[in-house]
Structures are given as C-alpha cells and as structure tokens.
C-alpha cells in the first residue's frame, strides 16, 4: 500500500515538473514566441551588406503594412504586392514573380481542398 502511494506521488510530481513551460528570454515580448531570422547574415560573404539589405526590406514592408492597414483579405494581399513591387528595383519583374507565386498558391489550395465526397 505504501509503495503504491509513493509511486503514485512521484509520478504525479514528475508529470507536473515536465508540464511547466520554459521561461521566455528577457528581451522577448510577453506571450510571444521568439522570432528567428530567415537568413543569418553573420554567415554571408558580406555581413554588413546583408544587414543593410534586410533593413531596407524591413522598412519597405513597414511602409506597405502602413499603406494597406485598412484593407483585408484579397484586397490587402493585392495592395501589399503593389506597394512592395513599387519599391523594387525592377517592378515589372516583381509583379511577374508575384503572379507566379499566386498561381502556385492557388494550385496548392485547389489540391488541398477536399472533394464533396470526402466531407461526409
């Protein structure tokens, strides 16, 4: 009886210990997971130029977000594309690539969409 009670208590205590979340880093905002850069500029051939490019892209994205803040859905996506491509070196090429990505996204969406038979 005592052995079962001790084993049960140890199991409950160990489960509670593993259920606790790891503490967030001090510089991370509360309730948000830490974000990681898609590309580590420290590994680039020219880290300073890489950081400058990333800063320029971030600034362009902030401007686009501000310009398209009031829109939603497809209208917002189109606005973001137009704003970002307007700031690109070659806006026509940017628009062409965006159109290709939109077509691929639409194809993936169609492939994932369940048929009416599968909904049952």
N, C-alpha and C positions, 0 to 999 in steps of 0.2 A: 504494500500500500504506500509506504513512504517513498520507495523507489519510483513508483509511478507518478507520485505527486512532484518529486524533484525533477524528473524528466519532463513532465508537462510544464513546469515553471521555467525550466531552462529553454525549452522550445519556444514558449511564448515570449520570453525576454529576448532571445536571439532574433526572432521574427521582427519584433519592434525595433531592434537596432538596425536591421537591414532595410527597414521601411523608411528610415529617415533620409531626407534629401541632402545632397552635398551642399555646403554653403556656397553662395554666389561670390564671385570676385568683388572686391571693394569698389572697383570703378564701374561695375555693371549696374544699369538701372534696375530698380526693384521689379520683380515679376517678369523680367525678360531674359531669355537665354543669350549668352554671349554670341556675338556675330563674328564670323571669320571672313577674312578677305578671300575672294575667289582666286586671287593670284598673289603670291608672296614676292613683293618687289625686291626683297633682300637677295633673292636668288637670280635676279635678272642681270643681264650683261651690264646695263647702266641703271643702277637702282634709283639714282636721282631723277633721271628722265622718266622712269616708270612711275615714280611717285607723282611727278608733275602731270603725267597723262591721267592718272587715277583721280587727282584733284580736279582736273579740268572736266572729266566725265562726271564726277560727283556734282560739280557746280552746274553743269548742263542739266543733269537730272533734277536738281533742286528747282531750277528755273522752269522746267517742263511741268513738274508737280504743281508749282505755284500757278502756272497758267491754266492747268487742266483740273484744278481743285474742285470746281463746282460741277464737273461733269461726272457721269457714271457709265459703267458698262462698256459697250462697244464704242460709244461716243468718246469716252475717256481714253480708251486704247488708241483710237484714231488720232485724237488730239496729242497724246504723248508721242506717238510716232512722228507726227508732223513737226512738233516742237523739237524733238531730238534730231530729226533729219535736217531741219533748217539750220542747225548749228554744226552739222557735219562738214568735213572738207569737201565731200562730193555728195550733195543732197540727192541727186538722181540715183546714184549707186545705193545710197542708204535706203531710199524708198523701194528700190528693186529688191534688195535683200529683205526688207521688212515684209514685202508682199510674198516672197518665197517662204518666209517663216510662218506667215499667216496661213498659207496654203497647207504647209506641213502640219500646223496645229489643227486645222480643220480636218485633215485626213485622219490624224490620231484620234480626234474627237469622234469622228464617224466610226472608226474601228472599235472604240471602247463602248459606243452606245449599244445597249442591249436591244435585241430584236423584240418585237411584241410577244413572241412565243416564250422568251426567257423571263419575262416579267412575272409570269404566273407562279 
